[in-house]
Amino acid sequence: MASIVMQQEAICRRYGVVPFPVSAEDKVGISRNVKDRLLPINGVRCRPENGTSGWYIWAGEDMSTDADFFAPLHVSHLADWCPAVIQFLLLPPGWRFLLADDYFDVWFDPEVDLTPVGAA
């Protein structure tokens, strides 16, 4: 476990961001095709709320807009679904990653909606 946290913190240091906590009980939205090992794996972190981590993770080039595209999954189960994404989980809201074979990219996306609930 300590080595995973060290990896996560190293990713945050590499991109100059303060780690944003996530707990094993928090949920991610994940597409079912992630289990099929389809590449690339994409992730975007929105604002966490109501027991979610804010993370949405999907496989393939495009994210579907279908209402049932994302299934809720506890962070603790990501090791079974897609352990490679765990290293990115401490990135703060607004950050994205793309993972394919031995390649990954991480960036801040100013287009991610980070508006607090109830804000005008």
Legacy VTK file of the C-alpha trace (Angstrom):
# vtk DataFile Version 3.0
C-alpha trace
ASCII
DATASET POLYDATA
POINTS 120 float
0.000 0.000 0.000
2.819 2.412 0.865
4.356 1.973 -2.594
1.024 2.841 -4.251
0.756 6.037 -2.215
4.356 6.875 -3.108
3.530 6.395 -6.819
0.440 8.588 -6.487
2.380 11.323 -4.700
5.164 11.123 -7.297
2.633 11.726 -10.087
1.347 14.799 -8.229
4.886 16.120 -7.687
5.729 15.557 -11.344
2.831 17.820 -12.375
3.240 20.302 -9.533
-0.111 19.704 -7.849
-1.090 19.106 -4.249
-2.493 15.571 -3.803
-6.287 15.568 -3.492
-7.374 12.709 -1.214
-9.522 9.776 -2.228
-10.685 7.006 0.093
-11.237 3.318 -0.601
-14.954 3.832 0.095
-15.341 6.634 -2.442
-16.876 5.688 -5.767
-15.649 6.215 -9.296
-17.776 6.169 -12.409
-16.299 3.495 -14.643
-17.312 2.110 -18.020
-17.788 -1.628 -18.166
-15.483 -1.902 -21.190
-12.501 -1.106 -18.921
-12.580 -4.761 -17.827
-12.160 -5.776 -21.487
-8.649 -4.220 -21.474
-9.589 -1.942 -24.378
-7.091 0.906 -24.845
-6.628 3.729 -24.289
-7.869 4.141 -20.735
-9.082 7.666 -20.033
-9.837 9.398 -16.775
-11.141 12.801 -15.759
-11.659 14.073 -12.219
-14.628 16.318 -11.610
-15.648 17.816 -8.306
-16.276 15.063 -5.717
-19.700 15.014 -4.083
-22.013 12.661 -2.206
-19.484 9.872 -1.612
-17.877 10.001 -5.024
-14.218 10.609 -5.782
-15.081 12.719 -8.809
-13.261 10.278 -11.107
-14.798 9.026 -14.362
-12.793 6.324 -16.120
-13.494 4.759 -19.513
-11.812 2.691 -22.205
-11.568 3.531 -25.874
-11.315 6.730 -27.847
-14.683 8.256 -26.981
-16.722 8.708 -23.831
-20.347 7.796 -24.394
-23.168 10.115 -23.373
-25.475 7.160 -22.624
-26.981 7.433 -19.143
-25.801 3.917 -18.223
-22.265 4.214 -19.663
-20.696 4.643 -16.219
-21.243 2.183 -13.394
-20.445 3.098 -9.783
-17.446 1.258 -8.352
-15.696 1.675 -5.023
-12.079 2.790 -5.312
-11.116 -0.341 -3.369
-12.225 -2.484 -6.351
-10.103 -0.695 -8.960
-7.255 -3.148 -8.375
-9.507 -5.865 -9.837
-10.806 -3.771 -12.711
-7.796 -1.729 -13.831
-4.867 -1.453 -11.432
-2.897 0.825 -13.793
-5.200 3.787 -13.080
-4.615 3.752 -9.319
-1.422 5.790 -9.688
-3.453 8.794 -10.924
-6.140 8.891 -8.220
-4.627 11.700 -6.109
-4.681 14.186 -8.990
-7.070 17.024 -8.121
-10.349 17.893 -9.844
-9.864 19.246 -13.345
-7.078 16.816 -14.216
-7.160 14.077 -16.843
-5.042 11.116 -17.825
-4.704 8.854 -20.846
-3.032 5.471 -20.551
-2.067 3.149 -23.423
0.425 0.288 -23.228
3.680 1.851 -21.951
2.540 5.433 -22.590
0.630 7.867 -20.424
-0.243 11.541 -20.517
-1.546 13.759 -17.716
-2.917 17.288 -18.095
-5.175 19.911 -16.547
-8.333 20.521 -18.533
-9.862 23.976 -17.966
-13.067 22.741 -19.632
-13.908 20.398 -16.725
-16.854 21.836 -14.796
-15.712 22.427 -11.220
-18.666 24.607 -10.190
-19.772 23.812 -6.624
-23.314 22.489 -6.244
-25.760 25.359 -5.800
-23.374 28.024 -7.120
-24.711 30.548 -9.590
LINES 1 121
120 0 1 2 3 4 5 6 7 8 9 10 11 12 13 14 15 16 17 18 19 20 21 22 23 24 25 26 27 28 29 30 31 32 33 34 35 36 37 38 39 40 41 42 43 44 45 46 47 48 49 50 51 52 53 54 55 56 57 58 59 60 61 62 63 64 65 66 67 68 69 70 71 72 73 74 75 76 77 78 79 80 81 82 83 84 85 86 87 88 89 90 91 92 93 94 95 96 97 98 99 100 101 102 103 104 105 106 107 108 109 110 111 112 113 114 115 116 117 118 119
